[in-house]
Amino acid sequence: SPFPNPGTTHFTLDLYPGPHTITLFDATGRMVLQQRTTDARPVIGTEALPAGLYHVAVRDAQGAVLGASWVKE
């Protein structure tokens, strides 16, 4: 799960080791951010995004996708 939640300028994820693609979608389903990482604890900057509800999708190297919601205040 992303933390802090709700947050303002960023959120952090706890991931298992390996490559991941993190995609952030706004409440309308529009992709607003995509980031690739191998960090097990990536920090995702959200300074440029407006306040609202976001869906976070994390895809691993095998194609499995995990999802969560995050609120920007």
PyMOL Python script that loads the backbone (N, CA, C, O; Angstrom):
from pymol import cmd

cmd.read_pdbstr("""\
ATOM      1  N   SER A   1       0.830  -1.198   0.000  1.00  0.00           N
ATOM      2  CA  SER A   1       0.000   0.000   0.000  1.00  0.00           C
ATOM      3  C   SER A   1       0.868   1.254   0.000  1.00  0.00           C
ATOM      4  O   SER A   1       1.913   1.285   0.650  1.00  0.00           O
ATOM      5  N   PRO A   2       0.445   2.279  -0.721  1.00  0.00           N
ATOM      6  CA  PRO A   2       1.202   3.526  -0.720  1.00  0.00           C
ATOM      7  C   PRO A   2       1.087   4.236   0.629  1.00  0.00           C
ATOM      8  O   PRO A   2       0.026   4.229   1.253  1.00  0.00           O
ATOM      9  N   PHE A   3       2.168   4.837   1.063  1.00  0.00           N
ATOM     10  CA  PHE A   3       2.133   5.624   2.299  1.00  0.00           C
ATOM     11  C   PHE A   3       3.026   6.837   2.140  1.00  0.00           C
ATOM     12  O   PHE A   3       4.031   6.740   1.435  1.00  0.00           O
ATOM     13  N   PRO A   4       2.724   7.974   2.749  1.00  0.00           N
ATOM     14  CA  PRO A   4       1.507   8.206   3.547  1.00  0.00           C
ATOM     15  C   PRO A   4       0.268   8.251   2.651  1.00  0.00           C
ATOM     16  O   PRO A   4       0.344   8.599   1.473  1.00  0.00           O
ATOM     17  N   ASN A   5      -0.845   7.899   3.227  1.00  0.00           N
ATOM     18  CA  ASN A   5      -2.103   7.888   2.495  1.00  0.00           C
ATOM     19  C   ASN A   5      -3.214   8.343   3.428  1.00  0.00           C
ATOM     20  O   ASN A   5      -3.591   7.590   4.325  1.00  0.00           O
ATOM     21  N   PRO A   6      -3.750   9.537   3.253  1.00  0.00           N
ATOM     22  CA  PRO A   6      -3.506  10.479   2.170  1.00  0.00           C
ATOM     23  C   PRO A   6      -2.141  11.153   2.285  1.00  0.00           C
ATOM     24  O   PRO A   6      -1.508  11.149   3.341  1.00  0.00           O
ATOM     25  N   GLY A   7      -1.712  11.728   1.169  1.00  0.00           N
ATOM     26  CA  GLY A   7      -0.426  12.393   1.125  1.00  0.00           C
ATOM     27  C   GLY A   7      -0.514  13.675   0.321  1.00  0.00           C
ATOM     28  O   GLY A   7      -1.596  14.099  -0.086  1.00  0.00           O
ATOM     29  N   THR A   8       0.657  14.294   0.096  1.00  0.00           N
ATOM     30  CA  THR A   8       0.657  15.565  -0.633  1.00  0.00           C
ATOM     31  C   THR A   8       1.670  15.559  -1.773  1.00  0.00           C
ATOM     32  O   THR A   8       1.271  15.608  -2.937  1.00  0.00           O
ATOM     33  N   THR A   9       2.959  15.502  -1.479  1.00  0.00           N
ATOM     34  CA  THR A   9       3.983  15.677  -2.509  1.00  0.00           C
ATOM     35  C   THR A   9       4.593  14.377  -3.011  1.00  0.00           C
ATOM     36  O   THR A   9       5.296  14.369  -4.021  1.00  0.00           O
ATOM     37  N   HIS A  10       4.327  13.274  -2.310  1.00  0.00           N
ATOM     38  CA  HIS A  10       4.918  11.988  -2.703  1.00  0.00           C
ATOM     39  C   HIS A  10       4.236  10.850  -1.947  1.00  0.00           C
ATOM     40  O   HIS A  10       3.505  11.074  -0.981  1.00  0.00           O
ATOM     41  N   PHE A  11       4.490   9.629  -2.409  1.00  0.00           N
ATOM     42  CA  PHE A  11       4.165   8.444  -1.619  1.00  0.00           C
ATOM     43  C   PHE A  11       5.267   7.424  -1.838  1.00  0.00           C
ATOM     44  O   PHE A  11       6.016   7.497  -2.812  1.00  0.00           O
ATOM     45  N   THR A  12       5.354   6.483  -0.931  1.00  0.00           N
ATOM     46  CA  THR A  12       6.368   5.437  -0.961  1.00  0.00           C
ATOM     47  C   THR A  12       5.664   4.089  -1.060  1.00  0.00           C
ATOM     48  O   THR A  12       4.575   3.905  -0.516  1.00  0.00           O
ATOM     49  N   LEU A  13       6.297   3.151  -1.759  1.00  0.00           N
ATOM     50  CA  LEU A  13       5.785   1.780  -1.849  1.00  0.00           C
ATOM     51  C   LEU A  13       6.810   0.822  -1.252  1.00  0.00           C
ATOM     52  O   LEU A  13       8.013   1.070  -1.334  1.00  0.00           O
ATOM     53  N   ASP A  14       6.349  -0.251  -0.664  1.00  0.00           N
ATOM     54  CA  ASP A  14       7.211  -1.354  -0.229  1.00  0.00           C
ATOM     55  C   ASP A  14       7.020  -2.494  -1.218  1.00  0.00           C
ATOM     56  O   ASP A  14       5.955  -3.110  -1.262  1.00  0.00           O
ATOM     57  N   LEU A  15       8.048  -2.774  -2.011  1.00  0.00           N
ATOM     58  CA  LEU A  15       7.978  -3.809  -3.045  1.00  0.00           C
ATOM     59  C   LEU A  15       9.004  -4.887  -2.777  1.00  0.00           C
ATOM     60  O   LEU A  15       9.991  -4.645  -2.082  1.00  0.00           O
ATOM     61  N   TYR A  16       8.787  -6.066  -3.314  1.00  0.00           N
ATOM     62  CA  TYR A  16       9.805  -7.100  -3.224  1.00  0.00           C
ATOM     63  C   TYR A  16      10.868  -6.812  -4.288  1.00  0.00           C
ATOM     64  O   TYR A  16      10.590  -6.102  -5.254  1.00  0.00           O
ATOM     65  N   PRO A  17      12.056  -7.341  -4.128  1.00  0.00           N
ATOM     66  CA  PRO A  17      13.158  -7.037  -5.058  1.00  0.00           C
ATOM     67  C   PRO A  17      12.823  -7.407  -6.509  1.00  0.00           C
ATOM     68  O   PRO A  17      12.094  -8.364  -6.774  1.00  0.00           O
ATOM     69  N   GLY A  18      13.374  -6.627  -7.430  1.00  0.00           N
ATOM     70  CA  GLY A  18      13.186  -6.894  -8.852  1.00  0.00           C
ATOM     71  C   GLY A  18      12.643  -5.681  -9.568  1.00  0.00           C
ATOM     72  O   GLY A  18      12.274  -4.689  -8.939  1.00  0.00           O
ATOM     73  N   PRO A  19      12.594  -5.762 -10.886  1.00  0.00           N
ATOM     74  CA  PRO A  19      12.081  -4.627 -11.666  1.00  0.00           C
ATOM     75  C   PRO A  19      10.558  -4.517 -11.575  1.00  0.00           C
ATOM     76  O   PRO A  19       9.847  -5.522 -11.555  1.00  0.00           O
ATOM     77  N   HIS A  20      10.080  -3.284 -11.520  1.00  0.00           N
ATOM     78  CA  HIS A  20       8.647  -2.999 -11.474  1.00  0.00           C
ATOM     79  C   HIS A  20       8.349  -1.788 -12.346  1.00  0.00           C
ATOM     80  O   HIS A  20       9.192  -0.911 -12.534  1.00  0.00           O
ATOM     81  N   THR A  21       7.137  -1.763 -12.872  1.00  0.00           N
ATOM     82  CA  THR A  21       6.619  -0.577 -13.544  1.00  0.00           C
ATOM     83  C   THR A  21       5.452  -0.073 -12.712  1.00  0.00           C
ATOM     84  O   THR A  21       4.481  -0.793 -12.476  1.00  0.00           O
ATOM     85  N   ILE A  22       5.561   1.176 -12.272  1.00  0.00           N
ATOM     86  CA  ILE A  22       4.531   1.796 -11.440  1.00  0.00           C
ATOM     87  C   ILE A  22       3.770   2.778 -12.320  1.00  0.00           C
ATOM     88  O   ILE A  22       4.363   3.663 -12.937  1.00  0.00           O
ATOM     89  N   THR A  23       2.445   2.610 -12.371  1.00  0.00           N
ATOM     90  CA  THR A  23       1.604   3.478 -13.183  1.00  0.00           C
ATOM     91  C   THR A  23       0.547   4.088 -12.292  1.00  0.00           C
ATOM     92  O   THR A  23      -0.071   3.397 -11.482  1.00  0.00           O
ATOM     93  N   LEU A  24       0.339   5.382 -12.441  1.00  0.00           N
ATOM     94  CA  LEU A  24      -0.642   6.109 -11.642  1.00  0.00           C
ATOM     95  C   LEU A  24      -1.729   6.621 -12.572  1.00  0.00           C
ATOM     96  O   LEU A  24      -1.442   7.246 -13.593  1.00  0.00           O
ATOM     97  N   PHE A  25      -2.997   6.348 -12.208  1.00  0.00           N
ATOM     98  CA  PHE A  25      -4.157   6.775 -12.984  1.00  0.00           C
ATOM     99  C   PHE A  25      -5.000   7.724 -12.143  1.00  0.00           C
ATOM    100  O   PHE A  25      -5.149   7.523 -10.938  1.00  0.00           O
ATOM    101  N   ASP A  26      -5.553   8.762 -12.777  1.00  0.00           N
ATOM    102  CA  ASP A  26      -6.442   9.659 -12.041  1.00  0.00           C
ATOM    103  C   ASP A  26      -7.831   9.035 -11.941  1.00  0.00           C
ATOM    104  O   ASP A  26      -8.053   7.923 -12.420  1.00  0.00           O
ATOM    105  N   ALA A  27      -8.759   9.752 -11.322  1.00  0.00           N
ATOM    106  CA  ALA A  27     -10.102   9.216 -11.074  1.00  0.00           C
ATOM    107  C   ALA A  27     -10.874   8.933 -12.357  1.00  0.00           C
ATOM    108  O   ALA A  27     -11.834   8.163 -12.335  1.00  0.00           O
ATOM    109  N   THR A  28     -10.472   9.542 -13.480  1.00  0.00           N
ATOM    110  CA  THR A  28     -11.155   9.295 -14.755  1.00  0.00           C
ATOM    111  C   THR A  28     -10.530   8.131 -15.520  1.00  0.00           C
ATOM    112  O   THR A  28     -11.015   7.761 -16.590  1.00  0.00           O
ATOM    113  N   GLY A  29      -9.453   7.551 -14.976  1.00  0.00           N
ATOM    114  CA  GLY A  29      -8.789   6.434 -15.638  1.00  0.00           C
ATOM    115  C   GLY A  29      -7.650   6.846 -16.544  1.00  0.00           C
ATOM    116  O   GLY A  29      -7.051   5.999 -17.207  1.00  0.00           O
ATOM    117  N   ARG A  30      -7.340   8.128 -16.585  1.00  0.00           N
ATOM    118  CA  ARG A  30      -6.251   8.630 -17.428  1.00  0.00           C
ATOM    119  C   ARG A  30      -4.907   8.388 -16.745  1.00  0.00           C
ATOM    120  O   ARG A  30      -4.741   8.686 -15.563  1.00  0.00           O
ATOM    121  N   MET A  31      -3.951   7.846 -17.498  1.00  0.00           N
ATOM    122  CA  MET A  31      -2.615   7.632 -16.955  1.00  0.00           C
ATOM    123  C   MET A  31      -1.941   8.984 -16.784  1.00  0.00           C
ATOM    124  O   MET A  31      -1.860   9.769 -17.729  1.00  0.00           O
ATOM    125  N   VAL A  32      -1.453   9.256 -15.563  1.00  0.00           N
ATOM    126  CA  VAL A  32      -0.825  10.546 -15.283  1.00  0.00           C
ATOM    127  C   VAL A  32       0.650  10.424 -14.935  1.00  0.00           C
ATOM    128  O   VAL A  32       1.356  11.431 -14.878  1.00  0.00           O
ATOM    129  N   LEU A  33       1.125   9.205 -14.701  1.00  0.00           N
ATOM    130  CA  LEU A  33       2.526   9.004 -14.349  1.00  0.00           C
ATOM    131  C   LEU A  33       2.885   7.540 -14.587  1.00  0.00           C
ATOM    132  O   LEU A  33       2.087   6.642 -14.317  1.00  0.00           O
ATOM    133  N   GLN A  34       4.091   7.312 -15.096  1.00  0.00           N
ATOM    134  CA  GLN A  34       4.602   5.947 -15.209  1.00  0.00           C
ATOM    135  C   GLN A  34       6.090   5.990 -14.891  1.00  0.00           C
ATOM    136  O   GLN A  34       6.823   6.850 -15.380  1.00  0.00           O
ATOM    137  N   GLN A  35       6.520   5.045 -14.062  1.00  0.00           N
ATOM    138  CA  GLN A  35       7.910   5.027 -13.617  1.00  0.00           C
ATOM    139  C   GLN A  35       8.376   3.586 -13.504  1.00  0.00           C
ATOM    140  O   GLN A  35       7.667   2.738 -12.963  1.00  0.00           O
ATOM    141  N   ARG A  36       9.570   3.311 -14.017  1.00  0.00           N
ATOM    142  CA  ARG A  36      10.177   1.979 -13.857  1.00  0.00           C
ATOM    143  C   ARG A  36      11.201   2.062 -12.740  1.00  0.00           C
ATOM    144  O   ARG A  36      11.893   3.070 -12.592  1.00  0.00           O
ATOM    145  N   THR A  37      11.295   0.993 -11.954  1.00  0.00           N
ATOM    146  CA  THR A  37      12.220   0.994 -10.833  1.00  0.00           C
ATOM    147  C   THR A  37      12.665  -0.427 -10.495  1.00  0.00           C
ATOM    148  O   THR A  37      11.961  -1.397 -10.774  1.00  0.00           O
ATOM    149  N   THR A  38      13.829  -0.527  -9.898  1.00  0.00           N
ATOM    150  CA  THR A  38      14.284  -1.782  -9.304  1.00  0.00           C
ATOM    151  C   THR A  38      14.441  -1.597  -7.797  1.00  0.00           C
ATOM    152  O   THR A  38      14.854  -2.516  -7.090  1.00  0.00           O
ATOM    153  N   ASP A  39      14.109  -0.406  -7.316  1.00  0.00           N
ATOM    154  CA  ASP A  39      14.189  -0.090  -5.897  1.00  0.00           C
ATOM    155  C   ASP A  39      13.074  -0.821  -5.148  1.00  0.00           C
ATOM    156  O   ASP A  39      11.934  -0.843  -5.611  1.00  0.00           O
ATOM    157  N   ALA A  40      13.390  -1.415  -4.003  1.00  0.00           N
ATOM    158  CA  ALA A  40      12.384  -2.103  -3.208  1.00  0.00           C
ATOM    159  C   ALA A  40      11.512  -1.128  -2.421  1.00  0.00           C
ATOM    160  O   ALA A  40      10.470  -1.509  -1.888  1.00  0.00           O
ATOM    161  N   ARG A  41      11.946   0.136  -2.350  1.00  0.00           N
ATOM    162  CA  ARG A  41      11.173   1.150  -1.617  1.00  0.00           C
ATOM    163  C   ARG A  41      11.182   2.480  -2.387  1.00  0.00           C
ATOM    164  O   ARG A  41      11.743   3.472  -1.922  1.00  0.00           O
ATOM    165  N   PRO A  42      10.553   2.484  -3.569  1.00  0.00           N
ATOM    166  CA  PRO A  42      10.582   3.703  -4.389  1.00  0.00           C
ATOM    167  C   PRO A  42       9.713   4.818  -3.804  1.00  0.00           C
ATOM    168  O   PRO A  42       8.665   4.571  -3.207  1.00  0.00           O
ATOM    169  N   VAL A  43      10.180   6.037  -3.993  1.00  0.00           N
ATOM    170  CA  VAL A  43       9.416   7.233  -3.627  1.00  0.00           C
ATOM    171  C   VAL A  43       8.893   7.840  -4.928  1.00  0.00           C
ATOM    172  O   VAL A  43       9.666   8.150  -5.834  1.00  0.00           O
ATOM    173  N   ILE A  44       7.587   8.003  -5.009  1.00  0.00           N
ATOM    174  CA  ILE A  44       6.940   8.507  -6.214  1.00  0.00           C
ATOM    175  C   ILE A  44       6.558   9.970  -5.984  1.00  0.00           C
ATOM    176  O   ILE A  44       5.731  10.272  -5.124  1.00  0.00           O
ATOM    177  N   GLY A  45       7.157  10.864  -6.746  1.00  0.00           N
ATOM    178  CA  GLY A  45       6.875  12.285  -6.626  1.00  0.00           C
ATOM    179  C   GLY A  45       5.564  12.653  -7.282  1.00  0.00           C
ATOM    180  O   GLY A  45       5.314  12.285  -8.430  1.00  0.00           O
ATOM    181  N   THR A  46       4.720  13.383  -6.556  1.00  0.00           N
ATOM    182  CA  THR A  46       3.401  13.745  -7.068  1.00  0.00           C
ATOM    183  C   THR A  46       3.148  15.256  -6.974  1.00  0.00           C
ATOM    184  O   THR A  46       1.998  15.694  -6.964  1.00  0.00           O
ATOM    185  N   GLU A  47       4.216  16.043  -6.905  1.00  0.00           N
ATOM    186  CA  GLU A  47       4.077  17.487  -6.743  1.00  0.00           C
ATOM    187  C   GLU A  47       3.239  18.116  -7.852  1.00  0.00           C
ATOM    188  O   GLU A  47       2.466  19.037  -7.589  1.00  0.00           O
ATOM    189  N   ALA A  48       3.377  17.638  -9.077  1.00  0.00           N
ATOM    190  CA  ALA A  48       2.713  18.245 -10.230  1.00  0.00           C
ATOM    191  C   ALA A  48       1.253  17.813 -10.396  1.00  0.00           C
ATOM    192  O   ALA A  48       0.558  18.324 -11.274  1.00  0.00           O
ATOM    193  N   LEU A  49       0.787  16.893  -9.576  1.00  0.00           N
ATOM    194  CA  LEU A  49      -0.573  16.374  -9.733  1.00  0.00           C
ATOM    195  C   LEU A  49      -1.565  17.149  -8.870  1.00  0.00           C
ATOM    196  O   LEU A  49      -1.221  17.580  -7.770  1.00  0.00           O
ATOM    197  N   PRO A  50      -2.800  17.330  -9.363  1.00  0.00           N
ATOM    198  CA  PRO A  50      -3.820  17.987  -8.543  1.00  0.00           C
ATOM    199  C   PRO A  50      -4.329  17.055  -7.447  1.00  0.00           C
ATOM    200  O   PRO A  50      -4.155  15.838  -7.518  1.00  0.00           O
ATOM    201  N   ALA A  51      -4.956  17.642  -6.439  1.00  0.00           N
ATOM    202  CA  ALA A  51      -5.557  16.848  -5.369  1.00  0.00           C
ATOM    203  C   ALA A  51      -6.627  15.934  -5.956  1.00  0.00           C
ATOM    204  O   ALA A  51      -7.304  16.294  -6.919  1.00  0.00           O
ATOM    205  N   GLY A  52      -6.773  14.753  -5.370  1.00  0.00           N
ATOM    206  CA  GLY A  52      -7.798  13.829  -5.834  1.00  0.00           C
ATOM    207  C   GLY A  52      -7.464  12.393  -5.509  1.00  0.00           C
ATOM    208  O   GLY A  52      -6.498  12.104  -4.803  1.00  0.00           O
ATOM    209  N   LEU A  53      -8.282  11.494  -6.038  1.00  0.00           N
ATOM    210  CA  LEU A  53      -8.133  10.062  -5.840  1.00  0.00           C
ATOM    211  C   LEU A  53      -7.367   9.473  -7.019  1.00  0.00           C
ATOM    212  O   LEU A  53      -7.658   9.792  -8.172  1.00  0.00           O
ATOM    213  N   TYR A  54      -6.391   8.615  -6.735  1.00  0.00           N
ATOM    214  CA  TYR A  54      -5.571   7.990  -7.764  1.00  0.00           C
ATOM    215  C   TYR A  54      -5.533   6.480  -7.563  1.00  0.00           C
ATOM    216  O   TYR A  54      -5.628   5.984  -6.441  1.00  0.00           O
ATOM    217  N   HIS A  55      -5.392   5.763  -8.673  1.00  0.00           N
ATOM    218  CA  HIS A  55      -5.209   4.315  -8.635  1.00  0.00           C
ATOM    219  C   HIS A  55      -3.754   4.032  -8.987  1.00  0.00           C
ATOM    220  O   HIS A  55      -3.241   4.526  -9.991  1.00  0.00           O
ATOM    221  N   VAL A  56      -3.101   3.238  -8.157  1.00  0.00           N
ATOM    222  CA  VAL A  56      -1.706   2.870  -8.363  1.00  0.00           C
ATOM    223  C   VAL A  56      -1.665   1.421  -8.833  1.00  0.00           C
ATOM    224  O   VAL A  56      -2.210   0.538  -8.170  1.00  0.00           O
ATOM    225  N   ALA A  57      -1.022   1.169  -9.974  1.00  0.00           N
ATOM    226  CA  ALA A  57      -0.850  -0.191 -10.488  1.00  0.00           C
ATOM    227  C   ALA A  57       0.646  -0.485 -10.545  1.00  0.00           C
ATOM    228  O   ALA A  57       1.422   0.306 -11.083  1.00  0.00           O
ATOM    229  N   VAL A  58       1.042  -1.623  -9.989  1.00  0.00           N
ATOM    230  CA  VAL A  58       2.447  -2.034  -9.979  1.00  0.00           C
ATOM    231  C   VAL A  58       2.555  -3.361 -10.714  1.00  0.00           C
ATOM    232  O   VAL A  58       1.969  -4.361 -10.298  1.00  0.00           O
ATOM    233  N   ARG A  59       3.309  -3.365 -11.814  1.00  0.00           N
ATOM    234  CA  ARG A  59       3.507  -4.585 -12.619  1.00  0.00           C
ATOM    235  C   ARG A  59       4.925  -5.075 -12.396  1.00  0.00           C
ATOM    236  O   ARG A  59       5.882  -4.307 -12.494  1.00  0.00           O
ATOM    237  N   ASP A  60       5.055  -6.383 -12.089  1.00  0.00           N
ATOM    238  CA  ASP A  60       6.394  -6.943 -11.898  1.00  0.00           C
ATOM    239  C   ASP A  60       6.914  -7.544 -13.200  1.00  0.00           C
ATOM    240  O   ASP A  60       6.226  -7.508 -14.221  1.00  0.00           O
ATOM    241  N   ALA A  61       8.122  -8.094 -13.167  1.00  0.00           N
ATOM    242  CA  ALA A  61       8.775  -8.624 -14.366  1.00  0.00           C
ATOM    243  C   ALA A  61       8.022  -9.807 -14.974  1.00  0.00           C
ATOM    244  O   ALA A  61       8.154 -10.074 -16.168  1.00  0.00           O
ATOM    245  N   GLN A  62       7.233 -10.518 -14.165  1.00  0.00           N
ATOM    246  CA  GLN A  62       6.463 -11.658 -14.663  1.00  0.00           C
ATOM    247  C   GLN A  62       5.097 -11.244 -15.211  1.00  0.00           C
ATOM    248  O   GLN A  62       4.357 -12.076 -15.736  1.00  0.00           O
ATOM    249  N   GLY A  63       4.766  -9.962 -15.090  1.00  0.00           N
ATOM    250  CA  GLY A  63       3.503  -9.463 -15.616  1.00  0.00           C
ATOM    251  C   GLY A  63       2.380  -9.395 -14.606  1.00  0.00           C
ATOM    252  O   GLY A  63       1.283  -8.951 -14.942  1.00  0.00           O
ATOM    253  N   ALA A  64       2.623  -9.827 -13.365  1.00  0.00           N
ATOM    254  CA  ALA A  64       1.596  -9.742 -12.334  1.00  0.00           C
ATOM    255  C   ALA A  64       1.370  -8.271 -11.958  1.00  0.00           C
ATOM    256  O   ALA A  64       2.317  -7.489 -11.880  1.00  0.00           O
ATOM    257  N   VAL A  65       0.115  -7.911 -11.728  1.00  0.00           N
ATOM    258  CA  VAL A  65      -0.228  -6.527 -11.410  1.00  0.00           C
ATOM    259  C   VAL A  65      -0.893  -6.473 -10.057  1.00  0.00           C
ATOM    260  O   VAL A  65      -1.819  -7.233  -9.771  1.00  0.00           O
ATOM    261  N   LEU A  66      -0.408  -5.556  -9.218  1.00  0.00           N
ATOM    262  CA  LEU A  66      -1.042  -5.264  -7.931  1.00  0.00           C
ATOM    263  C   LEU A  66      -1.565  -3.853  -7.993  1.00  0.00           C
ATOM    264  O   LEU A  66      -0.963  -2.989  -8.630  1.00  0.00           O
ATOM    265  N   GLY A  67      -2.691  -3.612  -7.331  1.00  0.00           N
ATOM    266  CA  GLY A  67      -3.281  -2.284  -7.363  1.00  0.00           C
ATOM    267  C   GLY A  67      -3.619  -1.768  -5.982  1.00  0.00           C
ATOM    268  O   GLY A  67      -3.821  -2.540  -5.045  1.00  0.00           O
ATOM    269  N   ALA A  68      -3.678  -0.455  -5.868  1.00  0.00           N
ATOM    270  CA  ALA A  68      -4.045   0.210  -4.618  1.00  0.00           C
ATOM    271  C   ALA A  68      -4.578   1.581  -4.961  1.00  0.00           C
ATOM    272  O   ALA A  68      -4.395   2.066  -6.077  1.00  0.00           O
ATOM    273  N   SER A  69      -5.233   2.204  -4.011  1.00  0.00           N
ATOM    274  CA  SER A  69      -5.710   3.577  -4.170  1.00  0.00           C
ATOM    275  C   SER A  69      -4.877   4.497  -3.301  1.00  0.00           C
ATOM    276  O   SER A  69      -4.388   4.105  -2.241  1.00  0.00           O
ATOM    277  N   TRP A  70      -4.723   5.735  -3.769  1.00  0.00           N
ATOM    278  CA  TRP A  70      -3.979   6.752  -3.018  1.00  0.00           C
ATOM    279  C   TRP A  70      -4.703   8.070  -3.173  1.00  0.00           C
ATOM    280  O   TRP A  70      -5.195   8.388  -4.256  1.00  0.00           O
ATOM    281  N   VAL A  71      -4.772   8.849  -2.086  1.00  0.00           N
ATOM    282  CA  VAL A  71      -5.444  10.137  -2.100  1.00  0.00           C
ATOM    283  C   VAL A  71      -4.410  11.240  -1.924  1.00  0.00           C
ATOM    284  O   VAL A  71      -3.606  11.210  -0.993  1.00  0.00           O
ATOM    285  N   LYS A  72      -4.441  12.217  -2.835  1.00  0.00           N
ATOM    286  CA  LYS A  72      -3.604  13.409  -2.685  1.00  0.00           C
ATOM    287  C   LYS A  72      -4.464  14.516  -2.131  1.00  0.00           C
ATOM    288  O   LYS A  72      -5.517  14.843  -2.679  1.00  0.00           O
ATOM    289  N   GLU A  73      -4.002  15.094  -1.028  1.00  0.00           N
ATOM    290  CA  GLU A  73      -4.742  16.197  -0.398  1.00  0.00           C
ATOM    291  C   GLU A  73      -4.372  17.523  -1.022  1.00  0.00           C
ATOM    292  O   GLU A  73      -4.896  18.562  -0.619  1.00  0.00           O
TER     293      GLU A  73
END
""", "prot")
cmd.dss("prot")
cmd.show_as("cartoon", "prot")
cmd.util.cbc("prot")
cmd.orient("prot")
